[in-house]
Amino acid sequence: MLAIRLPQEIENRLSVLAEKTGRTKTYYAREAILEYLDDLEDFYLAEQRYADIQAGKSETVSFEDVMRDYGLED
């Protein structure tokens, strides 16, 4: 379980949204956290991939090769 304190302005916005949509504030807080976690995980994965490429531990694949390998050429 997680308890957070929000600035009053954000709390008010969240309350209005919940009231207008019939969903709970918890629902919107959970959705926002999940979306943000997805973005952070993608960012850190990309950052690690870039570091691996820079260090020569990984190689890139051209867009043309991907298109050809998956039969997506025009």
N, C-alpha and C positions, 0 to 999 in steps of 0.2 A: 504494500500500500504506500501511496505517496501523497503527502499533503504539501501544497505550495501556497505561498502568499503572492497575490498579484496586486499590482498598482490598481487603485480604485477605478481608474478610467478603463483599464482592460477588463476588470471584473464586471463593470457595467455593460460594456460591449458584449461580453460573453453572455451575460444574463439576458440581454435584449435578444440576441441571436437565438438562444435556447427557447425563450418564450415564443418568439415568432415562428419557430420551426417545429415546436413540440418535442424537441430532443433535449437531453440533459446537458448541463455544462460539462459534466464528466465526459460525455460522448465527444464533445468538441475538443476538450483538452487532450483526450486520448488520440483522436485523429491527428491533431496538430503535432503531437509528440512523435507519433509513428511516421508521419510525413517527413519531419525534420530528421529523424533517425535514418530513414532511407537515404535522404540527401547526404547526410554526414558519412554514412557507410560508403556510398558511391564515391564521394570526394576522397576519402582516405584510401579506398581501393585504387582509384586513378592515380593518386599521389604515389602510392607504393609501386604501381606499375611503371610510372614514369621514372622513378628512382632506379628500378631494376633495368630499364632500357638504358638509362644513362650509365649504369655500372657494367653494362654488357652482359647482364644475367638473363636478359630477355630480348627478343627481336620483335620488330613490327611486321605487319602484313599490309600490303598495299590494298587500297579500296578496289582496284581492278581485280586483284587476286581473289578477294572475298566474293565479289560479284560473280566471277567465273566459277569458283569452287562451289557456290550455291546455286548455279544455274540462273542467275539473275541478270545476265547480260541482255542488252537490247537486241 
